[in-house]
Amino acid sequence: MKRSELIDQMPGLRRYARALTGDPWAADDLVQDTLERACSKWRLWTVGTDLRAWLFTLMHNLHVSGLRQTQRRSGSGTQVDPEDVAAELVAPDSAQDLVLDLQRCLLRLPEEQRAVLLLVSLEDMSYDQVARITGTPVGTVMSRLSRARTRLQTLMNATATNAPPPDACVPTHLRRLK
């Protein structure tokens, strides 16, 4: 692996990391961790295979591992009443905040749907590449992509009308169970 090949992949890695995390600092950390892992594990990459897909696989696995660690540390038993955080879940009124609305809605997608949507739409990867990166069958990639697009459209339409659909803007971990 040549240094220039690795450097050429950095803009795509940064875009994907920012979209995944929603936080520029966390995204930069994720890119750095990915590049460190790539440098320490470079012997695992097979020359002639898709370097980009290998790097995105490393990033995806690091991100998922980080989420699991955070979940274990914080304990998944915390429950929040949606009415207590309703003000935080409502999109802003201004039309100029459309980009922020898109980011908020993207972050409300389930992690596996968001990852597939970003890899296909933002990084222009094929379903086969995304399936290899996420470790899922191509059919699952297609299904997650379809659900992500539908849910994102619903969330964005709710933002535009300023009336969120029932349960659409409430993250899964905030929903009430009866």
WOCOR-V965089 format. One record per residue. N is the residue number from 0. RES is the residue in one small letter. PSI is psi as a letter, one per 30 degrees, with the letter a starting at -180 (none if undefined). Layout:
n,res,psi
N,RES,PSI
N,RES,PSI
//
This chain:
n,res,psi
0,m,k
1,k,k
2,r,e
3,s,e
4,e,e
5,l,e
6,i,e
7,d,f
8,q,f
9,m,e
10,p,e
11,g,e
12,l,e
13,r,e
14,r,e
15,y,e
16,a,e
17,r,e
18,a,e
19,l,e
20,t,f
21,g,g
22,d,j
23,p,e
24,w,e
25,a,e
26,a,e
27,d,e
28,d,e
29,l,e
30,v,e
31,q,e
32,d,e
33,t,e
34,l,e
35,e,e
36,r,e
37,a,e
38,c,e
39,s,f
40,k,g
41,w,f
42,r,f
43,l,f
44,w,k
45,t,k
46,v,k
47,g,f
48,t,l
49,d,j
50,l,e
51,r,e
52,a,e
53,w,e
54,l,e
55,f,e
56,t,e
57,l,e
58,m,e
59,h,e
60,n,e
61,l,e
62,h,e
63,v,e
64,s,e
65,g,e
66,l,e
67,r,e
68,q,e
69,t,e
70,q,e
71,r,e
72,r,e
73,s,f
74,g,k
75,s,g
76,g,f
77,t,k
78,q,k
79,v,k
80,d,k
81,p,e
82,e,f
83,d,f
84,v,g
85,a,e
86,a,e
87,e,f
88,l,f
89,v,k
90,a,l
91,p,l
92,d,e
93,s,k
94,a,f
95,q,f
96,d,g
97,l,e
98,v,e
99,l,e
100,d,e
101,l,e
102,q,e
103,r,e
104,c,e
105,l,e
106,l,f
107,r,f
108,l,k
109,p,k
110,e,e
111,e,e
112,q,e
113,r,e
114,a,e
115,v,e
116,l,e
117,l,e
118,l,e
119,v,e
120,s,e
121,l,e
122,e,f
123,d,h
124,m,l
125,s,l
126,y,e
127,d,e
128,q,e
129,v,e
130,a,e
131,r,e
132,i,e
133,t,f
134,g,h
135,t,l
136,p,l
137,v,e
138,g,e
139,t,e
140,v,e
141,m,e
142,s,e
143,r,e
144,l,e
145,s,e
146,r,e
147,a,e
148,r,e
149,t,e
150,r,e
151,l,e
152,q,e
153,t,e
154,l,e
155,m,e
156,n,e
157,a,e
158,t,e
159,a,e
160,t,f
161,n,g
162,a,j
163,p,k
164,p,l
165,p,k
166,d,f
167,a,e
168,c,g
169,v,j
170,p,l
171,t,e
172,h,f
173,l,f
174,r,k
175,r,k
176,l,k
177,k,none
//
